[in-house]
């Protein structure tokens, strides 16, 4: 049982996963916040969140 067997983790892009793990390590945020940020950045999306951790990426 590994990381990919967690509920909600499915078909994540390899580049997004690598970026997410780097962000997770560098910014001390939840892995889900790192995935959201990495996905939004790759897709050129804006992120609107009340989560204070998301401010760590700016």
PDB file with SEQRES, HELIX, SHEET and CRYST1 records, atoms N, CA, C and O in Angstrom:
SEQRES   1 A   58  UNK UNK UNK UNK UNK UNK UNK UNK UNK UNK UNK UNK UNK          
SEQRES   2 A   58  UNK UNK UNK UNK UNK UNK UNK UNK UNK UNK UNK UNK UNK          
SEQRES   3 A   58  UNK UNK UNK UNK UNK UNK UNK UNK UNK UNK UNK UNK UNK          
SEQRES   4 A   58  UNK UNK UNK UNK UNK UNK UNK UNK UNK UNK UNK UNK UNK          
SEQRES   5 A   58  UNK UNK UNK UNK UNK UNK                                      
HELIX    1 AA1 UNK A    3  UNK A    5  5                                   3    
HELIX    2 AA2 UNK A   14  UNK A   27  1                                  14    
HELIX    3 AA3 UNK A   31  UNK A   43  1                                  13    
HELIX    4 AA4 UNK A   52  UNK A   57  5                                   6    
CRYST1    1.000    1.000    1.000  90.00  90.00  90.00 P 1           1          
ATOM      1  N   UNK A   1       0.862  -1.175   0.000  1.00  0.00           N  
ATOM      2  CA  UNK A   1       0.000   0.000   0.000  1.00  0.00           C  
ATOM      3  C   UNK A   1       0.904   1.233   0.000  1.00  0.00           C  
ATOM      4  O   UNK A   1       1.732   1.404   0.895  1.00  0.00           O  
ATOM      5  N   UNK A   2       0.742   2.070  -0.990  1.00  0.00           N  
ATOM      6  CA  UNK A   2       1.592   3.239  -1.101  1.00  0.00           C  
ATOM      7  C   UNK A   2       0.792   4.518  -1.209  1.00  0.00           C  
ATOM      8  O   UNK A   2      -0.417   4.551  -0.980  1.00  0.00           O  
ATOM      9  N   UNK A   3       1.502   5.557  -1.564  1.00  0.00           N  
ATOM     10  CA  UNK A   3       0.926   6.895  -1.678  1.00  0.00           C  
ATOM     11  C   UNK A   3      -0.275   6.928  -2.616  1.00  0.00           C  
ATOM     12  O   UNK A   3      -1.261   7.609  -2.335  1.00  0.00           O  
ATOM     13  N   UNK A   4      -0.200   6.203  -3.722  1.00  0.00           N  
ATOM     14  CA  UNK A   4      -1.254   6.259  -4.735  1.00  0.00           C  
ATOM     15  C   UNK A   4      -2.500   5.472  -4.357  1.00  0.00           C  
ATOM     16  O   UNK A   4      -3.505   5.542  -5.065  1.00  0.00           O  
ATOM     17  N   UNK A   5      -2.460   4.735  -3.271  1.00  0.00           N  
ATOM     18  CA  UNK A   5      -3.635   3.974  -2.858  1.00  0.00           C  
ATOM     19  C   UNK A   5      -4.557   4.769  -1.931  1.00  0.00           C  
ATOM     20  O   UNK A   5      -5.618   4.276  -1.550  1.00  0.00           O  
ATOM     21  N   UNK A   6      -4.166   5.994  -1.565  1.00  0.00           N  
ATOM     22  CA  UNK A   6      -5.025   6.832  -0.740  1.00  0.00           C  
ATOM     23  C   UNK A   6      -6.257   7.274  -1.518  1.00  0.00           C  
ATOM     24  O   UNK A   6      -6.187   7.506  -2.725  1.00  0.00           O  
ATOM     25  N   UNK A   7      -7.375   7.388  -0.826  1.00  0.00           N  
ATOM     26  CA  UNK A   7      -8.606   7.860  -1.459  1.00  0.00           C  
ATOM     27  C   UNK A   7      -8.395   9.263  -2.009  1.00  0.00           C  
ATOM     28  O   UNK A   7      -7.817  10.117  -1.337  1.00  0.00           O  
ATOM     29  N   UNK A   8      -8.855   9.500  -3.214  1.00  0.00           N  
ATOM     30  CA  UNK A   8      -8.756  10.821  -3.813  1.00  0.00           C  
ATOM     31  C   UNK A   8      -7.505  11.028  -4.650  1.00  0.00           C  
ATOM     32  O   UNK A   8      -7.405  12.027  -5.362  1.00  0.00           O  
ATOM     33  N   UNK A   9      -6.552  10.113  -4.584  1.00  0.00           N  
ATOM     34  CA  UNK A   9      -5.341  10.210  -5.403  1.00  0.00           C  
ATOM     35  C   UNK A   9      -5.534   9.268  -6.590  1.00  0.00           C  
ATOM     36  O   UNK A   9      -5.465   8.047  -6.451  1.00  0.00           O  
ATOM     37  N   UNK A  10      -5.775   9.855  -7.747  1.00  0.00           N  
ATOM     38  CA  UNK A  10      -5.955   9.016  -8.930  1.00  0.00           C  
ATOM     39  C   UNK A  10      -5.511   9.760 -10.182  1.00  0.00           C  
ATOM     40  O   UNK A  10      -5.780  10.950 -10.342  1.00  0.00           O  
ATOM     41  N   UNK A  11      -4.849   9.062 -11.037  1.00  0.00           N  
ATOM     42  CA  UNK A  11      -4.418   9.557 -12.331  1.00  0.00           C  
ATOM     43  C   UNK A  11      -3.750  10.933 -12.275  1.00  0.00           C  
ATOM     44  O   UNK A  11      -4.056  11.808 -13.085  1.00  0.00           O  
ATOM     45  N   UNK A  12      -2.867  11.116 -11.347  1.00  0.00           N  
ATOM     46  CA  UNK A  12      -2.162  12.389 -11.235  1.00  0.00           C  
ATOM     47  C   UNK A  12      -1.022  12.396 -12.258  1.00  0.00           C  
ATOM     48  O   UNK A  12      -0.316  11.401 -12.425  1.00  0.00           O  
ATOM     49  N   UNK A  13      -0.861  13.494 -12.913  1.00  0.00           N  
ATOM     50  CA  UNK A  13       0.188  13.695 -13.896  1.00  0.00           C  
ATOM     51  C   UNK A  13       1.553  13.583 -13.218  1.00  0.00           C  
ATOM     52  O   UNK A  13       1.739  14.110 -12.121  1.00  0.00           O  
ATOM     53  N   UNK A  14       2.500  12.910 -13.848  1.00  0.00           N  
ATOM     54  CA  UNK A  14       3.825  12.703 -13.252  1.00  0.00           C  
ATOM     55  C   UNK A  14       4.515  14.034 -12.957  1.00  0.00           C  
ATOM     56  O   UNK A  14       5.113  14.193 -11.893  1.00  0.00           O  
ATOM     57  N   UNK A  15       4.440  14.993 -13.885  1.00  0.00           N  
ATOM     58  CA  UNK A  15       5.064  16.298 -13.672  1.00  0.00           C  
ATOM     59  C   UNK A  15       4.438  17.031 -12.489  1.00  0.00           C  
ATOM     60  O   UNK A  15       5.137  17.664 -11.699  1.00  0.00           O  
ATOM     61  N   UNK A  16       3.119  16.938 -12.377  1.00  0.00           N  
ATOM     62  CA  UNK A  16       2.424  17.566 -11.256  1.00  0.00           C  
ATOM     63  C   UNK A  16       2.841  16.903  -9.947  1.00  0.00           C  
ATOM     64  O   UNK A  16       3.044  17.585  -8.942  1.00  0.00           O  
ATOM     65  N   UNK A  17       2.967  15.590  -9.954  1.00  0.00           N  
ATOM     66  CA  UNK A  17       3.370  14.874  -8.747  1.00  0.00           C  
ATOM     67  C   UNK A  17       4.764  15.305  -8.298  1.00  0.00           C  
ATOM     68  O   UNK A  17       4.973  15.582  -7.117  1.00  0.00           O  
ATOM     69  N   UNK A  18       5.709  15.363  -9.217  1.00  0.00           N  
ATOM     70  CA  UNK A  18       7.072  15.757  -8.868  1.00  0.00           C  
ATOM     71  C   UNK A  18       7.099  17.184  -8.336  1.00  0.00           C  
ATOM     72  O   UNK A  18       7.725  17.462  -7.312  1.00  0.00           O  
ATOM     73  N   UNK A  19       6.415  18.088  -9.039  1.00  0.00           N  
ATOM     74  CA  UNK A  19       6.352  19.487  -8.591  1.00  0.00           C  
ATOM     75  C   UNK A  19       5.688  19.579  -7.220  1.00  0.00           C  
ATOM     76  O   UNK A  19       6.154  20.311  -6.347  1.00  0.00           O  
ATOM     77  N   UNK A  20       4.609  18.841  -7.037  1.00  0.00           N  
ATOM     78  CA  UNK A  20       3.883  18.853  -5.762  1.00  0.00           C  
ATOM     79  C   UNK A  20       4.759  18.404  -4.605  1.00  0.00           C  
ATOM     80  O   UNK A  20       4.751  19.019  -3.538  1.00  0.00           O  
ATOM     81  N   UNK A  21       5.504  17.348  -4.812  1.00  0.00           N  
ATOM     82  CA  UNK A  21       6.375  16.848  -3.745  1.00  0.00           C  
ATOM     83  C   UNK A  21       7.496  17.828  -3.433  1.00  0.00           C  
ATOM     84  O   UNK A  21       7.900  17.965  -2.278  1.00  0.00           O  
ATOM     85  N   UNK A  22       8.002  18.514  -4.460  1.00  0.00           N  
ATOM     86  CA  UNK A  22       9.016  19.547  -4.222  1.00  0.00           C  
ATOM     87  C   UNK A  22       8.416  20.705  -3.415  1.00  0.00           C  
ATOM     88  O   UNK A  22       9.030  21.187  -2.462  1.00  0.00           O  
ATOM     89  N   UNK A  23       7.219  21.146  -3.802  1.00  0.00           N  
ATOM     90  CA  UNK A  23       6.552  22.231  -3.075  1.00  0.00           C  
ATOM     91  C   UNK A  23       6.247  21.822  -1.639  1.00  0.00           C  
ATOM     92  O   UNK A  23       6.425  22.608  -0.709  1.00  0.00           O  
ATOM     93  N   UNK A  24       5.790  20.596  -1.467  1.00  0.00           N  
ATOM     94  CA  UNK A  24       5.485  20.044  -0.149  1.00  0.00           C  
ATOM     95  C   UNK A  24       6.713  20.123   0.758  1.00  0.00           C  
ATOM     96  O   UNK A  24       6.606  20.514   1.921  1.00  0.00           O  
ATOM     97  N   UNK A  25       7.866  19.756   0.230  1.00  0.00           N  
ATOM     98  CA  UNK A  25       9.100  19.762   1.008  1.00  0.00           C  
ATOM     99  C   UNK A  25       9.620  21.175   1.264  1.00  0.00           C  
ATOM    100  O   UNK A  25      10.108  21.470   2.355  1.00  0.00           O  
ATOM    101  N   UNK A  26       9.516  22.041   0.270  1.00  0.00           N  
ATOM    102  CA  UNK A  26      10.088  23.380   0.368  1.00  0.00           C  
ATOM    103  C   UNK A  26       9.253  24.360   1.190  1.00  0.00           C  
ATOM    104  O   UNK A  26       9.803  25.237   1.857  1.00  0.00           O  
ATOM    105  N   UNK A  27       7.929  24.216   1.147  1.00  0.00           N  
ATOM    106  CA  UNK A  27       7.048  25.231   1.741  1.00  0.00           C  
ATOM    107  C   UNK A  27       6.331  24.771   3.005  1.00  0.00           C  
ATOM    108  O   UNK A  27       5.589  25.548   3.607  1.00  0.00           O  
ATOM    109  N   UNK A  28       6.540  23.518   3.419  1.00  0.00           N  
ATOM    110  CA  UNK A  28       5.903  23.004   4.636  1.00  0.00           C  
ATOM    111  C   UNK A  28       4.387  23.191   4.600  1.00  0.00           C  
ATOM    112  O   UNK A  28       3.802  23.779   5.510  1.00  0.00           O  
ATOM    113  N   UNK A  29       3.762  22.686   3.545  1.00  0.00           N  
ATOM    114  CA  UNK A  29       2.312  22.759   3.371  1.00  0.00           C  
ATOM    115  C   UNK A  29       1.756  21.342   3.273  1.00  0.00           C  
ATOM    116  O   UNK A  29       2.510  20.376   3.157  1.00  0.00           O  
ATOM    117  N   UNK A  30       0.434  21.229   3.320  1.00  0.00           N  
ATOM    118  CA  UNK A  30      -0.205  19.930   3.113  1.00  0.00           C  
ATOM    119  C   UNK A  30       0.032  19.479   1.678  1.00  0.00           C  
ATOM    120  O   UNK A  30       0.123  20.304   0.769  1.00  0.00           O  
ATOM    121  N   UNK A  31       0.131  18.175   1.481  1.00  0.00           N  
ATOM    122  CA  UNK A  31       0.385  17.651   0.138  1.00  0.00           C  
ATOM    123  C   UNK A  31      -0.758  18.013  -0.814  1.00  0.00           C  
ATOM    124  O   UNK A  31      -0.521  18.242  -2.000  1.00  0.00           O  
ATOM    125  N   UNK A  32      -1.978  18.066  -0.313  1.00  0.00           N  
ATOM    126  CA  UNK A  32      -3.118  18.433  -1.163  1.00  0.00           C  
ATOM    127  C   UNK A  32      -2.990  19.880  -1.640  1.00  0.00           C  
ATOM    128  O   UNK A  32      -3.295  20.176  -2.796  1.00  0.00           O  
ATOM    129  N   UNK A  33      -2.545  20.778  -0.774  1.00  0.00           N  
ATOM    130  CA  UNK A  33      -2.330  22.172  -1.175  1.00  0.00           C  
ATOM    131  C   UNK A  33      -1.254  22.249  -2.253  1.00  0.00           C  
ATOM    132  O   UNK A  33      -1.372  23.033  -3.195  1.00  0.00           O  
ATOM    133  N   UNK A  34      -0.219  21.449  -2.121  1.00  0.00           N  
ATOM    134  CA  UNK A  34       0.849  21.429  -3.117  1.00  0.00           C  
ATOM    135  C   UNK A  34       0.343  20.903  -4.456  1.00  0.00           C  
ATOM    136  O   UNK A  34       0.718  21.421  -5.507  1.00  0.00           O  
ATOM    137  N   UNK A  35      -0.504  19.881  -4.424  1.00  0.00           N  
ATOM    138  CA  UNK A  35      -1.085  19.335  -5.656  1.00  0.00           C  
ATOM    139  C   UNK A  35      -1.987  20.368  -6.323  1.00  0.00           C  
ATOM    140  O   UNK A  35      -1.931  20.552  -7.539  1.00  0.00           O  
ATOM    141  N   UNK A  36      -2.816  21.039  -5.530  1.00  0.00           N  
ATOM    142  CA  UNK A  36      -3.702  22.074  -6.084  1.00  0.00           C  
ATOM    143  C   UNK A  36      -2.876  23.176  -6.736  1.00  0.00           C  
ATOM    144  O   UNK A  36      -3.176  23.605  -7.851  1.00  0.00           O  
ATOM    145  N   UNK A  37      -1.851  23.628  -6.054  1.00  0.00           N  
ATOM    146  CA  UNK A  37      -1.020  24.704  -6.597  1.00  0.00           C  
ATOM    147  C   UNK A  37      -0.305  24.259  -7.871  1.00  0.00           C  
ATOM    148  O   UNK A  37      -0.295  24.995  -8.858  1.00  0.00           O  
ATOM    149  N   UNK A  38       0.286  23.083  -7.867  1.00  0.00           N  
ATOM    150  CA  UNK A  38       1.012  22.587  -9.037  1.00  0.00           C  
ATOM    151  C   UNK A  38       0.083  22.397 -10.234  1.00  0.00           C  
ATOM    152  O   UNK A  38       0.448  22.713 -11.367  1.00  0.00           O  
ATOM    153  N   UNK A  39      -1.116  21.880  -9.979  1.00  0.00           N  
ATOM    154  CA  UNK A  39      -2.089  21.690 -11.062  1.00  0.00           C  
ATOM    155  C   UNK A  39      -2.526  23.025 -11.630  1.00  0.00           C  
ATOM    156  O   UNK A  39      -2.582  23.200 -12.847  1.00  0.00           O  
ATOM    157  N   UNK A  40      -2.835  23.968 -10.751  1.00  0.00           N  
ATOM    158  CA  UNK A  40      -3.276  25.294 -11.195  1.00  0.00           C  
ATOM    159  C   UNK A  40      -2.184  25.993 -12.004  1.00  0.00           C  
ATOM    160  O   UNK A  40      -2.465  26.637 -13.015  1.00  0.00           O  
ATOM    161  N   UNK A  41      -0.955  25.861 -11.557  1.00  0.00           N  
ATOM    162  CA  UNK A  41       0.157  26.496 -12.266  1.00  0.00           C  
ATOM    163  C   UNK A  41       0.321  25.889 -13.661  1.00  0.00           C  
ATOM    164  O   UNK A  41       0.508  26.614 -14.639  1.00  0.00           O  
ATOM    165  N   UNK A  42       0.251  24.554 -13.751  1.00  0.00           N  
ATOM    166  CA  UNK A  42       0.412  23.891 -15.040  1.00  0.00           C  
ATOM    167  C   UNK A  42      -0.716  24.258 -16.009  1.00  0.00           C  
ATOM    168  O   UNK A  42      -0.488  24.400 -17.211  1.00  0.00           O  
ATOM    169  N   UNK A  43      -1.928  24.409 -15.479  1.00  0.00           N  
ATOM    170  CA  UNK A  43      -3.095  24.701 -16.315  1.00  0.00           C  
ATOM    171  C   UNK A  43      -3.329  26.198 -16.504  1.00  0.00           C  
ATOM    172  O   UNK A  43      -4.254  26.601 -17.210  1.00  0.00           O  
ATOM    173  N   UNK A  44      -2.491  27.019 -15.874  1.00  0.00           N  
ATOM    174  CA  UNK A  44      -2.627  28.476 -15.910  1.00  0.00           C  
ATOM    175  C   UNK A  44      -3.974  28.925 -15.324  1.00  0.00           C  
ATOM    176  O   UNK A  44      -4.652  29.795 -15.870  1.00  0.00           O  
ATOM    177  N   UNK A  45      -4.333  28.305 -14.201  1.00  0.00           N  
ATOM    178  CA  UNK A  45      -5.553  28.630 -13.475  1.00  0.00           C  
ATOM    179  C   UNK A  45      -5.222  29.504 -12.280  1.00  0.00           C  
ATOM    180  O   UNK A  45      -4.109  29.449 -11.757  1.00  0.00           O  
ATOM    181  N   UNK A  46      -6.174  30.304 -11.849  1.00  0.00           N  
ATOM    182  CA  UNK A  46      -6.064  31.044 -10.594  1.00  0.00           C  
ATOM    183  C   UNK A  46      -6.649  30.181  -9.481  1.00  0.00           C  
ATOM    184  O   UNK A  46      -7.593  29.422  -9.700  1.00  0.00           O  
ATOM    185  N   UNK A  47      -6.081  30.306  -8.296  1.00  0.00           N  
ATOM    186  CA  UNK A  47      -6.583  29.570  -7.137  1.00  0.00           C  
ATOM    187  C   UNK A  47      -7.176  30.564  -6.153  1.00  0.00           C  
ATOM    188  O   UNK A  47      -6.526  31.535  -5.765  1.00  0.00           O  
ATOM    189  N   UNK A  48      -8.406  30.314  -5.758  1.00  0.00           N  
ATOM    190  CA  UNK A  48      -9.081  31.119  -4.744  1.00  0.00           C  
ATOM    191  C   UNK A  48      -9.324  30.221  -3.541  1.00  0.00           C  
ATOM    192  O   UNK A  48     -10.030  29.217  -3.639  1.00  0.00           O  
ATOM    193  N   UNK A  49      -8.736  30.586  -2.405  1.00  0.00           N  
ATOM    194  CA  UNK A  49      -8.812  29.733  -1.233  1.00  0.00           C  
ATOM    195  C   UNK A  49      -8.737  30.563   0.036  1.00  0.00           C  
ATOM    196  O   UNK A  49      -8.097  31.614   0.075  1.00  0.00           O  
ATOM    197  N   UNK A  50      -9.403  30.072   1.070  1.00  0.00           N  
ATOM    198  CA  UNK A  50      -9.290  30.670   2.393  1.00  0.00           C  
ATOM    199  C   UNK A  50      -8.160  30.008   3.187  1.00  0.00           C  
ATOM    200  O   UNK A  50      -7.850  30.435   4.299  1.00  0.00           O  
ATOM    201  N   UNK A  51      -7.556  28.982   2.625  1.00  0.00           N  
ATOM    202  CA  UNK A  51      -6.464  28.257   3.274  1.00  0.00           C  
ATOM    203  C   UNK A  51      -5.221  29.147   3.309  1.00  0.00           C  
ATOM    204  O   UNK A  51      -4.702  29.532   2.261  1.00  0.00           O  
ATOM    205  N   UNK A  52      -4.758  29.464   4.482  1.00  0.00           N  
ATOM    206  CA  UNK A  52      -3.610  30.356   4.649  1.00  0.00           C  
ATOM    207  C   UNK A  52      -2.318  29.755   4.076  1.00  0.00           C  
ATOM    208  O   UNK A  52      -1.407  30.499   3.712  1.00  0.00           O  
ATOM    209  N   UNK A  53      -2.227  28.432   3.992  1.00  0.00           N  
ATOM    210  CA  UNK A  53      -1.045  27.789   3.425  1.00  0.00           C  
ATOM    211  C   UNK A  53      -0.847  28.154   1.957  1.00  0.00           C  
ATOM    212  O   UNK A  53       0.282  28.163   1.467  1.00  0.00           O  
ATOM    213  N   UNK A  54      -1.930  28.453   1.257  1.00  0.00           N  
ATOM    214  CA  UNK A  54      -1.814  28.779  -0.166  1.00  0.00           C  
ATOM    215  C   UNK A  54      -1.032  30.069  -0.380  1.00  0.00           C  
ATOM    216  O   UNK A  54      -0.477  30.288  -1.457  1.00  0.00           O  
ATOM    217  N   UNK A  55      -0.986  30.918   0.633  1.00  0.00           N  
ATOM    218  CA  UNK A  55      -0.220  32.165   0.531  1.00  0.00           C  
ATOM    219  C   UNK A  55       1.283  31.895   0.525  1.00  0.00           C  
ATOM    220  O   UNK A  55       2.061  32.750   0.101  1.00  0.00           O  
ATOM    221  N   UNK A  56       1.694  30.731   0.986  1.00  0.00           N  
ATOM    222  CA  UNK A  56       3.113  30.389   1.044  1.00  0.00           C  
ATOM    223  C   UNK A  56       3.725  30.218  -0.352  1.00  0.00           C  
ATOM    224  O   UNK A  56       4.946  30.240  -0.502  1.00  0.00           O  
ATOM    225  N   UNK A  57       2.887  30.049  -1.357  1.00  0.00           N  
ATOM    226  CA  UNK A  57       3.369  29.832  -2.717  1.00  0.00           C  
ATOM    227  C   UNK A  57       3.637  31.135  -3.472  1.00  0.00           C  
ATOM    228  O   UNK A  57       4.192  31.100  -4.571  1.00  0.00           O  
ATOM    229  N   UNK A  58       3.259  32.270  -2.911  1.00  0.00           N  
ATOM    230  CA  UNK A  58       3.448  33.535  -3.626  1.00  0.00           C  
ATOM    231  C   UNK A  58       4.704  34.236  -3.188  1.00  0.00           C  
ATOM    232  O   UNK A  58       5.016  35.315  -3.690  1.00  0.00           O  
TER     233      UNK A  58                                                      
END                                                                             
